[in-house]
Amino acid sequence: MESAKWSQLWLDYKKCKDSVEKIAIEVLGFDRAHRVIDSGVKELKLALGRIFGAEVSEGNGAADPFAVKIVKDSAVAKEGYELVSSASEIRITASDENGALYGIFAAIRKLSCGVAKEEISEKAAPSNPLRMMNHWDNMDGSIERGYSGNSFFFVDNEIVVDERTVDYARFMASIGINGIVINNVNVKDAASYLITDRYFAKVKELSEVFADYGIRLYLSLNFASPIELGGLELCDPLDESVINWWKDKVKEVYDKLPLLGGFLVKADSEGRPGPFTYGRTQADGANMLGDVIKPYGGIIIWRCFVYNCTQDWRDYKTDRARAGYDYFKNLDGQYHDNVILQIKNGPMDFQIREPISPLLGGLTKTNQMLEVQIAQEYTGHQIDLCYLVPMFKEVLDFKTYCQKDNDTIADVVSGRAFGNSLAGMAAVINTGNDFNWTGNYLAAANLYGFGRLSYNTELSSEEIAREWIKMTFSLEIVDEDMLTDMLLRSREIYEKYTSPLGIGWMVTPNGHYGPSVDGYEYSRWGTYHRADHLGIGVDRTDKGTGYAQQYYKENAEVYNDPKKCPDNLVLFFHHLPYTWKLQSGKTVIQHIYDTHFEGYAEAKEIAANWEKLEGKIPSDMYNNVHHRFEMQLANAREWCDQVNSYFYRKSGIEDELHREIY
Ligand code: GCU
C-alpha cells in the first residue's frame, strides 16, 4: 500500500483468517448493467478478493464452492436490504439499486468486522429518507471551517473529477449517504457560480460519479443570482422579472444537469442576501424557488440559520437564540411541498453543548431536516479528539412533546412524526485533500458515524465506534476496548476543559480554536456570557429573553426553572450567582474549577492511552494522532488556566481544594 495516494479509510479491506479459493457473484432480478449495481459488483469483487484472497468471478456459481447473490425482491423496504447466509452463499436482497448497494456494503462491513461468512444476517431500512453531506468548499479550493487540507472538488476555480472523487463517492455510499451539496453555503464571487456554462460540463461529470453510487448532487445557491449573474436590479422573490429569470436559469441548469437533486440556500444571514431586503418572508423566498424547480423534480433546502449578527442585545430581551423560531414558526404550513427547512441542532451555532432547537418539532406542518456539523469548528478543529456521535444521539433522542407519541427529534426529522416524505439529516462535512481525508485519523469516526447514524438512528454510539475501529485498524480486543472508551469519553472531556454548563463560546473570535473568555465575535454590545463579579449566564426565562418559552410546555417548565434545568444547560437558560448550588450539589464556581482541572487531567489520560497503541497500528497513523494529542494537551491546559483564572479573579472565590490557579 506504500504507493497509495490517499487513505482508504474504513474500506481498506484486510485479509481475514478464512481463505476461500473461488467466489461467484450472481445478480438476480436486477439489471446487471445498472450503474449502481455495476458499482456494487465492482466493490464486492475488490472486497471479497482482499478479504478471502479469493478469485472472484461473475455468473452462475453452481460449480463454485461459494456464491454471493444480489437478489431483487419488491417486498424489501425502499433503500433497505436483507442479508442471510449459509455454508454455500451470502444472499443480499433489496427492492431497489440503492438498497442493493447498501446491502453489499453491509455484507462487506460484517465480514470486515470479523463475522463469519456463514453467519451473516441483517435486515435494515433507512431511518431517514435524506442522508446528506454539506461541503463548505469554496471554488478557490479553500474550505470554510476546513481542518484537513483543501477541497478535493475545486482547485483554483476549476472542478476536479478524478479517482479520488470516485473513492469519496464509494466511502459515502458505504455509510448510506444519498445526497451531497458540493459547494459552500456562502456562495460568493459571481464569476465562480456553478450554475453557469463555465462549469456545467464538470458538474455533470461529478453528478454522474455520484449517481454511480446512488448519490444525488446538490448545489448551494446565491439568492441574489438574478442581480449578480442576470444583471437585474433586484432579487425580490415576488417580482415577475426575477421569477422569470429563475425559470430560464433553472431550465438551463436542468438541461445541462439532469441528475441535479436541487438547491441549498442560506439567505438573510451573516451578510448573505435574501427575501428580507424586500420585506418578504423566508417562505416567499423558498416557495418561489420551489415552484420554479418543481417541474424538474428538484427540491429546495432552505436553511433556518437566519439571525441578525449586528443586533443590540443590551435590552436583555433581544436574543440570537430566539431568531430561528421567531422567523420560521409563524410561517408553519406555508412552505410548498418540495421545500424542506434545514435546522441546526441548536439555536446558536454548533457549540459543544446547546439545547435542541425548539424549531425542530415546533414546526408541525413543514418539511424539516436536522443539520449537524462534523467539521469540528467549535469542537477542536480535528486536532482535539471529540467523537460527536454521542452528541448526535442526544439530539435524536430528545423528546419534544410535539405530540403524544413519535415525538423525539429522530421521529420528527425522519418524517415519522408528521408523515413527511421529505425529511432527514445533513452534516457539514469534515473532509479535505489531506492523505487521511479528515486531518486527524480519529476524526474519521465522525465521518463514518454520521453516515451510519443517519441511515440507522437506532445504532448506539458504541456500536458505531466499534464498527469503525474494527474496519480501520486491526487491534486486539483490549486495545479496541481502550480506543472505544477514548472515543466515547472525548466529547465530555472537551466540554469539561472548555465552556461550562451550556454557556458556550468563550472561544477565540473568528478562528474558534483556543480560549478567549470574552471573545464572542459579535460582542460589540458586551460579553456574551454576561459574567460580572456576582454571577454568570444568560437569562432566557420568561423574565429574561423568553427563549425557554419557545419549547412545548413540558420542556419550557424544566428550562425555565434553574432548580429543574439540567446542570449542563443551566447557564444557557439562567443568570446565576457563582454560589448557586447545582443539582450535583456543587456551586457554579466550584463546578467551573473542578471540570477544568478534570478535563485537562482526562485529556492527559486519553493521550497516554494512545501511546499504548504504538507499534500496533501503522506508524503514520500513530504519529499523526500522537502529534494532535500533544496539541490538544497544550490547548486543554490553556483553556483550564484561562477559564479558571478569569472566574477566580471575577468572583474572588477560592477553589475549595486550593489548587493552583494562575
Ligand atoms: C457559522 C460559521 C460560518 C458559517 C455559518 C453557517 O457561523 O462560523 O463559517 O458560514 O455558521 O452555518 O452558515
Residues whose N, C-alpha, C, O or C-beta is under 5 A from the ligand:
A	BS01	GCU	E144 F305 D349
